[in-house]
Amino acid sequence: MFETKTYVSRREKLKKSLKDGIVLIMGNVDVPMNYPANTYHFRQDSNFLYFFGIDHQGMAGVMDIDNNVDYLFGDDVSLDDIIWMGPQPLVKDKAARVGVPNSMPFGELADFLKNARDKGRKIHYLPPYRAENKILMEKLLGIAVDKLKAEASVELIKAVVALREIKEPEEIAEIEKAIETAYQMHTTAMKMAKPGIYEREIAGVVEGIALSGGGTLSFPLILSKHGETLHNHDHSNKLAEGDLLLIDGGCETPMRYASDHTRTVPVGGKFNQRQREIYEIVLESNVKAIEAIKPGVTFKSIHMLAIKTIGEGLKNLGLMKGDIGQAIEQAATALFMPHGLGHMMGLDVHDMEDLGENYVGYDDEVKRSELFGTAYLRLGKKLKPGYVLTVEPGIYFIPALIEKWEQEGKFAEFINYDKVKEYIGFGGIRIEDDVLVTENGHKILGKAIPKTVAEIEAIMA
């Protein structure tokens, strides 16, 4: 946990940014895997962690804007619980640790909220994403489950985003702790990527490193020689000489702050000529995009710079042709990079996306594109000091997409399909780093994970 004053300050800032009413922040509960007593690993709600800091099940926090007072609702554990879980702090002690003066049994939350509703007070809440909380909030607020998201407080969503998007120094330090573990995850995977090894062998070791760091993976590990599938969670393949292994993995610290990196390496330790040519294009796109990061620049413009670099590189290899500027305008380059350049990162690996991607990544000035590829850009708005974001360009050869576009005669003036079809089976390459926007520019966070051809081949040797 951070110091008590951190959580008090966050709540004070939030209350000052809202007009009136009360704010309800729900914590999470255990979720069964296959029967009630066998639960998934508990993960607290990130907004509850941000404002109340308590990483325990079955809690809710309330901030009374009008009276400037905070409450924590939760139940002390029973003796039966202690037998199975060990001694646990009292709710009042947890509340005091984060500067909340009032603690109440969880069962009193319903009456508390009913009393507020009866007085006509506005109850601000965030859109729930877990079924258990949706059912509970329907009972607490008298709002049907299918109406909860639509009636969530936009005022609160925007206020939370405005606070959480600017990372405090303590938060940046936590992210860099996660990257220390991520360095071990990725460099170990590189050293293991040899012919005859199954992907699952590497995946198991990588996840074990994340667990040994005191946290867990920040998202299900993407590790596959079929990197052309963007979120490939299958680890069943046996690696062979000539394969490329794409490893997109991050971890959480014990305080739940995330890392997120991607590296792509040649199985056996040496890039062949074709792999090196494509890899160098992606690397150049990654480097140029990072170099362009500074306050006041839209991330959408940096995304377009990354695509331009990829388009020009592919044209030099004969895979694309014609005017690359026009190809980008019409989204022809999305055949090779059908995703956005990056996203916010912090307590969530895709930070705050439970609040709504457009609230996090866009605003009244910068709107989401409707073009294929760029429409998937999660972050487009102007950058501010304190943002932490990922930069992850890639080039992929997706057989189904190539076949579909060729059959439709799509973008024939920009795409050399005969040449592109020679790359079917190549896979995909993505390179991703975590970057802080500073007052004057940017900083790549954490220990540098090898990413040049020379660095990767050296560590794999």
C-alpha positions as CSV (number, residue, x, y, z in Angstrom):
1,M,0.0,0.0,0.0
2,F,1.0,3.6,-0.5
3,E,1.0,6.1,2.4
4,T,-2.3,6.9,4.0
5,K,-2.2,10.5,2.7
6,T,-2.1,9.2,-0.9
7,Y,-5.5,7.7,-0.7
8,V,-6.9,10.7,1.3
9,S,-5.6,13.1,-1.4
10,R,-7.1,11.1,-4.2
11,R,-10.5,11.0,-2.7
12,E,-10.4,14.7,-1.9
13,K,-9.5,15.5,-5.5
14,L,-12.3,13.4,-6.8
15,K,-14.9,14.9,-4.5
16,K,-13.8,18.4,-5.5
17,S,-14.2,17.6,-9.1
18,L,-17.9,16.5,-8.7
19,K,-20.8,18.8,-8.0
20,D,-22.9,16.9,-5.4
21,G,-24.3,13.6,-4.3
22,I,-22.4,10.5,-3.2
23,V,-19.9,8.3,-5.0
24,L,-20.1,4.5,-4.8
25,I,-17.0,2.5,-5.6
26,M,-17.6,-1.3,-5.5
27,G,-14.8,-3.7,-4.7
28,N,-14.7,-7.2,-6.2
29,V,-15.6,-10.6,-4.7
30,D,-14.3,-14.1,-5.3
31,V,-15.4,-15.8,-8.5
32,P,-15.8,-19.6,-8.6
33,M,-14.0,-21.6,-11.3
34,N,-16.0,-24.8,-11.2
35,Y,-17.6,-25.0,-7.7
36,P,-18.1,-22.3,-5.0
37,A,-15.1,-23.1,-2.9
38,N,-12.7,-23.3,-5.8
39,T,-12.2,-19.8,-6.9
40,Y,-10.1,-17.9,-9.5
41,H,-7.2,-15.9,-8.1
42,F,-8.7,-12.8,-6.5
43,R,-8.2,-9.5,-8.4
44,Q,-9.5,-6.4,-6.7
45,D,-11.2,-3.7,-8.8
46,S,-8.7,-1.1,-9.9
47,N,-10.8,1.9,-9.1
48,F,-11.3,0.6,-5.6
49,L,-7.6,0.0,-5.2
50,Y,-6.9,3.5,-6.5
51,F,-9.2,5.3,-4.0
52,F,-9.4,2.9,-1.1
53,G,-6.2,0.8,-1.5
54,I,-7.6,-2.4,0.2
55,D,-6.9,-5.6,-1.6
56,H,-9.6,-7.7,0.0
57,Q,-12.9,-9.2,-1.1
58,G,-16.4,-8.0,-0.3
59,M,-15.9,-4.3,0.3
60,A,-17.4,-1.1,-1.0
61,G,-16.3,2.5,-0.5
62,V,-18.6,5.6,-0.4
63,M,-17.6,9.2,-0.7
64,D,-20.1,11.8,0.4
65,I,-19.4,14.9,-1.7
66,D,-21.9,17.2,0.1
67,N,-20.6,16.4,3.6
68,N,-17.0,15.6,2.7
69,V,-16.9,12.3,4.5
70,D,-15.9,8.8,3.4
71,Y,-17.2,5.4,4.4
72,L,-15.9,1.8,4.1
73,F,-18.4,-1.0,4.1
74,G,-17.2,-4.6,4.8
75,D,-17.5,-7.5,7.2
76,D,-15.0,-8.8,9.7
77,V,-14.1,-12.4,9.1
78,S,-15.6,-15.2,11.3
79,L,-13.7,-17.8,13.3
80,D,-14.5,-20.3,10.5
81,D,-12.8,-17.9,8.0
82,I,-9.8,-17.5,10.3
83,I,-9.3,-21.3,10.4
84,W,-9.0,-21.4,6.6
85,M,-7.5,-18.0,5.9
86,G,-5.5,-17.1,9.1
87,P,-6.0,-13.9,11.1
88,Q,-7.3,-10.9,9.2
89,P,-7.3,-7.2,10.1
90,L,-10.6,-5.7,11.3
91,V,-12.5,-3.6,8.8
92,K,-12.1,-0.5,11.0
93,D,-8.3,-1.0,11.0
94,K,-8.3,-1.4,7.2
95,A,-10.3,1.8,7.0
96,A,-7.9,3.7,9.3
97,R,-5.0,2.5,7.2
98,V,-6.3,4.4,4.2
99,G,-7.7,7.4,6.1
100,V,-11.4,6.5,6.1
101,P,-13.0,7.5,9.4
102,N,-16.2,5.5,9.2
103,S,-16.4,1.7,8.8
104,M,-19.8,-0.1,8.7
105,P,-20.9,-3.7,8.1
106,F,-21.5,-4.5,4.4
107,G,-25.2,-5.3,5.1
108,E,-25.8,-1.7,6.0
109,L,-24.8,-0.5,2.5
110,A,-28.3,-1.1,1.1
111,D,-30.0,1.0,3.7
112,F,-27.4,3.7,3.4
113,L,-28.0,4.0,-0.4
114,K,-31.8,3.7,0.0
115,N,-31.7,6.6,2.5
116,A,-29.7,8.7,-0.1
117,R,-32.2,7.8,-2.9
118,D,-35.2,8.7,-0.7
119,K,-33.7,12.1,-0.1
120,G,-33.3,12.6,-3.9
121,R,-29.5,12.5,-3.7
122,K,-27.5,11.6,-6.8
123,I,-25.6,8.4,-6.5
124,H,-22.6,8.3,-8.8
125,Y,-21.3,4.9,-9.8
126,L,-19.0,3.4,-12.4
127,P,-20.1,0.9,-15.0
128,P,-19.8,-2.6,-13.4
129,Y,-18.1,-5.3,-15.5
130,R,-18.5,-8.4,-13.3
131,A,-21.7,-10.4,-13.1
132,E,-21.6,-10.6,-9.3
133,N,-21.4,-6.9,-8.9
134,K,-24.1,-6.3,-11.6
135,I,-26.6,-8.4,-9.7
136,L,-25.7,-6.8,-6.4
137,M,-25.9,-3.3,-7.8
138,E,-29.3,-4.0,-9.3
139,K,-30.5,-4.7,-5.7
140,L,-28.6,-1.8,-4.2
141,L,-29.7,0.8,-6.7
142,G,-33.0,-0.5,-8.0
143,I,-31.6,-0.3,-11.6
144,A,-32.1,-3.3,-13.9
145,V,-28.9,-5.1,-14.8
146,D,-29.2,-4.3,-18.5
147,K,-29.6,-0.6,-17.6
148,L,-26.6,-0.2,-15.2
149,K,-24.0,0.6,-17.9
150,A,-26.2,3.2,-19.6
151,E,-27.1,4.9,-16.3
152,A,-23.5,5.0,-14.9
153,S,-22.3,8.5,-14.0
154,V,-20.5,10.1,-17.0
155,E,-19.5,12.9,-14.6
156,L,-17.7,10.4,-12.4
157,I,-16.2,8.4,-15.3
158,K,-14.6,11.6,-16.6
159,A,-13.4,12.7,-13.2
160,V,-11.8,9.3,-12.5
161,V,-10.1,9.3,-15.9
162,A,-8.7,12.8,-15.3
163,L,-7.1,11.6,-12.0
164,R,-5.9,8.2,-12.9
165,E,-4.4,9.0,-16.3
166,I,-1.7,11.2,-14.7
167,K,0.6,8.8,-12.9
168,E,2.0,9.8,-9.6
169,P,5.8,9.2,-8.9
170,E,4.9,6.3,-6.6
171,E,2.9,4.7,-9.4
172,I,5.7,5.0,-11.9
173,A,8.0,3.4,-9.4
174,E,5.6,0.4,-9.1
175,I,5.4,0.1,-12.9
176,E,9.2,0.0,-13.1
177,K,9.2,-2.8,-10.5
178,A,6.9,-4.8,-12.8
179,I,9.3,-4.2,-15.7
180,E,12.1,-5.6,-13.6
181,T,10.2,-8.9,-13.5
182,A,9.2,-8.5,-17.1
183,Y,12.9,-8.3,-18.1
184,Q,13.4,-11.7,-16.6
185,M,10.3,-13.1,-18.2
186,H,11.3,-12.0,-21.7
187,T,15.0,-12.7,-21.6
188,T,14.3,-16.2,-20.2
189,A,11.8,-16.9,-23.1
190,M,14.4,-15.7,-25.6
191,K,17.0,-18.2,-24.2
192,M,14.5,-21.0,-24.3
193,A,13.3,-20.5,-27.8
194,K,15.1,-23.4,-29.5
195,P,14.0,-26.1,-32.0
196,G,12.2,-29.0,-30.4
197,I,10.8,-26.9,-27.5
198,Y,7.0,-26.7,-27.1
199,E,5.5,-23.2,-26.6
200,R,3.9,-24.4,-23.4
201,E,7.2,-25.2,-21.8
202,I,8.3,-21.6,-22.3
203,A,4.9,-20.2,-21.3
204,G,4.9,-22.1,-18.0
205,V,8.3,-20.8,-17.0
206,V,7.4,-17.2,-18.0
207,E,4.2,-17.3,-15.9
208,G,6.2,-18.8,-13.0
209,I,8.6,-15.8,-13.1
210,A,5.6,-13.5,-12.9
211,L,4.3,-15.3,-9.9
212,S,7.8,-15.4,-8.2
213,G,7.8,-11.6,-8.6
214,G,5.0,-11.4,-6.0
215,G,2.2,-10.7,-8.5
216,T,0.9,-12.5,-11.5
217,L,0.5,-12.0,-15.3
218,S,-1.1,-8.7,-16.1
219,F,-3.1,-10.5,-18.9
220,P,-3.2,-14.1,-20.3
221,L,0.2,-14.7,-22.0
222,I,0.5,-14.4,-25.7
223,L,3.3,-16.7,-26.8
224,S,3.1,-18.3,-30.2
225,K,5.0,-19.0,-33.4
226,H,1.7,-18.0,-35.1
227,G,2.1,-14.3,-34.3
228,E,-0.1,-13.4,-37.2
229,T,-3.0,-14.1,-34.8
230,L,-2.9,-11.0,-32.7
231,H,-4.0,-12.4,-29.4
232,N,-2.9,-16.0,-29.7
233,H,-3.2,-17.7,-26.3
234,D,-2.6,-21.3,-27.6
235,H,0.7,-22.7,-26.5
236,S,0.5,-26.2,-28.1
237,N,3.0,-25.9,-31.0
238,K,6.5,-27.4,-31.2
239,L,9.1,-24.9,-32.3
240,A,11.3,-25.5,-35.3
241,E,14.2,-23.8,-37.0
242,G,13.0,-20.9,-39.1
243,D,10.0,-20.1,-36.8
244,L,9.5,-16.7,-35.3
245,L,8.3,-16.7,-31.7
246,L,6.1,-13.7,-30.7
247,I,6.0,-13.2,-26.9
248,D,3.5,-10.5,-25.6
249,G,3.6,-10.7,-21.9
250,G,3.4,-8.5,-18.8
251,C,3.1,-8.9,-15.1
252,E,1.6,-7.2,-12.1
253,T,3.4,-6.1,-8.9
254,P,1.9,-7.1,-5.5
255,M,0.2,-3.6,-5.7
256,R,-1.3,-4.6,-9.1
257,Y,0.6,-2.2,-11.3
258,A,1.3,-3.6,-14.7
259,S,3.9,-4.0,-17.4
260,D,3.3,-4.9,-21.0
261,H,6.1,-5.8,-23.5
262,T,6.3,-7.7,-26.8
263,R,9.4,-9.2,-28.4
264,T,9.7,-11.4,-31.4
265,V,12.6,-13.7,-31.7
266,P,14.0,-16.3,-34.2
267,V,13.8,-19.8,-33.0
268,G,17.4,-21.1,-32.9
269,G,18.8,-17.6,-32.3
270,K,19.5,-16.2,-35.8
271,F,17.1,-14.2,-38.1
272,N,17.2,-15.2,-41.7
273,Q,17.3,-12.5,-44.3
274,R,13.5,-12.2,-44.8
275,Q,12.8,-12.2,-41.1
276,R,15.5,-9.5,-40.5
277,E,14.1,-7.3,-43.3
278,I,10.6,-7.3,-41.8
279,Y,11.9,-7.0,-38.3
280,E,14.0,-3.9,-39.1
281,I,10.9,-2.2,-40.5
282,V,8.9,-2.9,-37.3
283,L,11.9,-1.8,-35.1
284,E,12.2,1.5,-37.1
285,S,8.5,2.1,-36.6
286,N,8.8,1.5,-32.9
287,V,11.8,3.7,-32.5
288,K,10.4,6.6,-34.5
289,A,7.1,6.5,-32.7
290,I,8.8,6.6,-29.3
291,E,11.0,9.5,-30.4
292,A,7.9,11.5,-31.4
293,I,6.3,11.2,-28.0
294,K,6.0,14.5,-26.1
295,P,3.3,16.6,-24.4
296,G,0.7,18.2,-26.7
297,V,1.1,15.7,-29.6
298,T,-1.8,13.5,-30.3
299,F,-1.1,9.8,-30.0
300,K,-3.3,9.4,-33.2
301,S,-0.6,11.3,-35.1
302,I,2.1,9.1,-33.7
303,H,0.1,6.1,-34.7
304,M,0.0,7.5,-38.3
305,L,3.7,8.0,-38.2
306,A,4.2,4.4,-37.3
307,I,2.0,3.2,-40.1
308,K,3.8,5.5,-42.6
309,T,7.2,4.0,-41.6
310,I,5.7,0.5,-42.0
311,G,4.2,1.4,-45.4
312,E,7.4,2.9,-46.8
313,G,9.4,-0.1,-45.5
314,L,7.1,-2.6,-47.2
315,K,7.2,-0.6,-50.4
316,N,10.9,-0.8,-50.4
317,L,10.6,-4.6,-50.2
318,G,8.1,-4.7,-53.0
319,L,5.1,-5.8,-50.9
320,M,3.4,-2.4,-51.3
321,K,3.4,0.0,-54.2
322,G,2.0,3.3,-55.3
323,D,1.5,6.4,-53.1
324,I,1.9,5.3,-49.5
325,G,0.2,8.5,-48.3
326,Q,-2.9,7.5,-50.2
327,A,-2.6,3.9,-49.1
328,I,-2.7,5.1,-45.5
329,E,-5.6,7.4,-46.1
330,Q,-7.6,4.5,-47.5
331,A,-6.3,2.0,-44.8
332,A,-4.6,-0.3,-47.3
333,T,-1.7,-0.6,-44.8
334,A,-4.1,-2.2,-42.3
335,L,-3.6,-5.5,-44.2
336,F,-0.2,-5.7,-42.4
337,M,-1.0,-3.8,-39.2
338,P,-4.7,-4.1,-38.4
339,H,-4.5,-2.7,-34.8
340,G,-3.7,0.5,-33.0
341,L,-0.2,1.6,-31.9
342,G,-0.8,1.4,-28.1
343,H,-2.9,2.1,-25.0
344,M,-2.7,3.6,-21.6
345,M,-1.2,1.5,-18.8
346,G,-1.2,1.5,-15.1
347,L,-3.3,-0.4,-12.5
348,D,-4.8,-2.1,-15.6
349,V,-2.7,-3.3,-18.5
350,H,-5.3,-1.5,-20.7
351,D,-5.8,1.2,-18.2
352,M,-9.3,2.1,-17.2
353,E,-10.9,0.4,-20.1
354,D,-13.7,-0.8,-17.8
355,L,-14.8,2.9,-17.8
356,G,-15.1,3.0,-21.6
357,E,-12.4,3.1,-24.2
358,N,-13.5,6.4,-25.7
359,Y,-13.5,8.2,-22.3
360,V,-9.9,7.1,-21.7
361,G,-8.4,7.4,-25.2
362,Y,-10.4,10.2,-26.9
363,D,-12.1,13.5,-26.1
364,D,-14.1,16.3,-27.7
365,E,-11.1,17.3,-29.8
366,V,-9.8,13.9,-31.0
367,K,-12.4,11.4,-32.3
368,R,-11.9,7.8,-33.1
369,S,-11.3,6.9,-36.7
370,E,-13.8,4.6,-38.5
371,L,-11.1,3.2,-40.8
372,F,-10.2,-0.5,-40.5
373,G,-7.1,-0.8,-38.4
374,T,-7.0,2.8,-37.0
375,A,-10.5,2.2,-35.6
376,Y,-8.8,-0.2,-33.1
377,L,-6.5,2.6,-31.8
378,R,-7.3,2.7,-28.1
379,L,-5.5,6.0,-27.4
380,G,-5.7,9.0,-29.8
381,K,-5.9,12.2,-27.7
382,K,-3.2,14.7,-26.9
383,L,-0.5,13.5,-24.6
384,K,0.1,15.0,-21.2
385,P,3.1,14.6,-18.7
386,G,2.4,11.6,-16.5
387,Y,0.7,9.4,-19.1
388,V,2.2,5.9,-19.3
389,L,1.4,4.1,-22.6
390,T,2.6,1.3,-24.8
391,V,4.1,1.6,-28.3
392,E,3.6,-1.6,-30.2
393,P,3.8,-1.5,-34.0
394,G,3.7,-4.8,-35.9
395,I,3.6,-6.5,-39.3
396,Y,1.6,-9.6,-39.8
397,F,0.8,-11.9,-42.7
398,I,-2.8,-13.1,-42.0
399,P,-3.8,-15.7,-44.6
400,A,-7.5,-15.3,-44.3
401,L,-7.3,-11.5,-44.6
402,I,-4.9,-11.6,-47.5
403,E,-7.1,-14.1,-49.4
404,K,-10.3,-12.1,-48.8
405,W,-8.8,-8.8,-49.9
406,E,-7.2,-10.3,-53.0
407,Q,-10.5,-12.0,-54.0
408,E,-12.3,-8.7,-53.6
409,G,-9.6,-6.9,-55.7
410,K,-9.2,-4.6,-52.7
411,F,-6.4,-2.0,-52.9
412,A,-4.7,-3.7,-55.9
413,E,-3.1,-0.3,-56.7
414,F,-1.3,-0.4,-53.4
415,I,-0.7,-4.1,-52.5
416,N,1.5,-6.5,-54.5
417,Y,-0.5,-9.6,-53.8
418,D,1.8,-12.0,-55.7
419,K,4.7,-10.9,-53.5
420,V,2.6,-10.8,-50.3
421,K,1.5,-14.5,-50.8
422,E,5.1,-15.5,-50.7
423,Y,5.0,-14.5,-47.0
424,I,2.1,-16.7,-46.0
425,G,3.4,-18.8,-43.2
426,F,5.8,-16.1,-42.1
427,G,3.8,-15.3,-39.0
428,G,4.0,-11.9,-37.4
429,I,6.3,-9.5,-35.7
430,R,5.5,-7.0,-32.9
431,I,7.8,-4.9,-30.7
432,E,6.4,-3.2,-27.7
433,D,7.7,-0.9,-25.0
434,D,6.2,1.0,-22.0
435,V,6.8,4.8,-22.2
436,L,6.2,7.7,-19.8
437,V,5.4,11.1,-21.2
438,T,7.6,13.6,-19.3
439,E,7.4,17.4,-19.1
440,N,9.7,17.8,-22.1
441,G,9.5,14.5,-24.0
442,H,9.4,10.9,-22.9
443,K,11.2,8.1,-21.1
444,I,11.2,4.4,-21.9
445,L,10.5,2.8,-18.5
446,G,12.5,0.1,-16.8
447,K,15.5,-2.0,-17.8
448,A,15.8,-2.2,-21.5
449,I,14.7,-5.6,-22.8
450,P,16.8,-6.6,-25.8
451,K,15.1,-5.5,-29.1
452,T,17.7,-4.9,-31.8
453,V,18.7,-7.8,-34.0
454,A,22.2,-7.8,-32.6
455,E,20.9,-7.7,-29.0
456,I,18.5,-10.5,-29.5
457,E,20.9,-12.7,-31.3
458,A,23.5,-12.1,-28.6
459,I,21.3,-13.1,-25.7
460,M,20.0,-16.1,-27.6
461,A,23.5,-17.3,-28.5
